[in-house]
C-alpha cells in the first residue's frame, strides 16, 4: 500500500492540507494519479519503526513477523500484530497506527516561494 504526503500549500478539494498523510485507498486511483502529476502529493519513504521515538521494543517484537518500516506497520493486519504483541484487543494497535501516521505528518509549514 502506498502512502502519500500533501505537498501543496493550497488545500486539496478532498479536504487534506499541507503535510497530511493520505493512505492508498482513501482516494480514487485517478485522483491520486492527477495529484501526483500536478505535484500536489508525493510518495512517502517511511523510516524503520526502530527509529521512531519510543518504538525500539515494539520494533524488535514486530520484526519477528517481518514488520520493519512504518509502512509495513500501517499495512499490517491488526490481528496479526495483536497476536505478536500478545494483546487482548486491537484498540491500542489502532492508536499506535495513528501515532505512526503522526510521525510521518509534516508539522512545520515552510514559507511558499514567491
C-alpha positions in Angstrom: 0.0 0.0 0.0 1.3 3.4 -0.9 1.5 6.4 1.4 1.4 9.9 0.1 2.0 13.4 1.7 0.3 16.6 0.6 3.0 18.9 -0.6 0.9 21.8 -1.9 0.1 24.8 0.3 -3.4 25.0 -1.2 -5.8 22.6 0.5 -7.0 19.8 -1.8 -10.6 19.6 -2.8 -10.7 16.3 -0.8 -10.0 18.3 2.4 -6.4 17.4 3.1 -3.9 20.2 3.8 -0.1 20.6 3.5 1.6 17.8 5.4 -1.3 15.5 5.7 -0.8 11.8 5.1 -3.0 10.0 2.5 -3.2 6.2 2.6 -3.6 4.3 -0.6 -7.3 3.6 -0.9 -8.5 6.9 0.6 -8.8 8.4 -2.9 -9.7 7.0 -6.3 -6.6 5.9 -8.3 -7.4 8.5 -10.9 -7.4 11.3 -8.3 -4.1 10.1 -6.9 -2.6 10.0 -10.4 -3.8 13.5 -11.1 -2.4 14.8 -7.8 0.9 13.2 -8.4 1.1 14.6 -12.0 0.3 18.1 -10.7 2.9 17.9 -7.8 0.2 18.2 -5.1 1.2 14.9 -3.4 4.4 12.9 -3.1 5.1 9.3 -2.2 6.5 8.9 1.3 9.5 6.7 2.1 8.9 5.6 5.6 11.6 5.0 8.3 12.2 1.8 10.2 10.0 1.6 13.3 13.0 1.4 15.5 13.9 5.0 14.6 10.7 6.4 15.9 10.9 7.7 19.5 9.8 5.1 22.0 9.4 2.3 19.4 12.6 0.3 19.9 11.0 -2.6 21.9 7.8 -2.7 19.7 10.0 -2.7 16.6 12.0 -5.6 17.9 8.8 -7.7 18.5 7.3 -6.7 15.2 10.5 -7.5 13.2 9.9 -11.2 14.1 6.8 -11.1 11.8 8.6 -9.0 9.0 7.2 -5.6 10.1 10.2 -3.4 9.8 9.2 0.0 8.5 6.4 2.4 9.3 4.7 1.4 6.1 4.9 -2.3 6.9 3.2 -1.5 10.2 0.5 0.7 8.7 -0.2 -2.0 6.1 -0.2 -4.9 8.6 -3.4 -6.6 9.8 -4.2 -5.6 13.3 -5.0 -9.2 14.3 -1.5 -10.3 13.1 0.1 -7.5 15.2 -2.2 -8.3 18.2 -1.1 -11.9 18.2 2.6 -10.9 18.1 2.5 -8.4 20.9 0.2 -10.5 22.9 -2.7 -8.1 23.4 -6.3 -8.9 24.1 -7.9 -6.3 21.8 -6.9 -4.1 18.9 -7.8 -0.6 20.2 -4.2 0.1 21.3 -2.9 -1.1 18.0 -5.2 1.3 16.1 -3.9 4.1 18.4 -0.3 3.0 17.6 -1.2 3.3 13.9 -2.4 6.8 14.4 0.8 7.6 16.3 2.9 6.4 13.4 0.9 8.4 10.9 1.5 11.4 13.2 5.3 10.8 13.0 5.0 10.8 9.2 3.0 14.1 9.0 4.8 17.3 8.4 4.0 19.8 11.2 6.0 22.8 10.2 4.9 24.8 7.1 7.8 26.2 5.1 7.0 29.6 3.6 5.9 29.4 0.0 8.3 30.7 -2.6 7.3 34.0 -4.3 
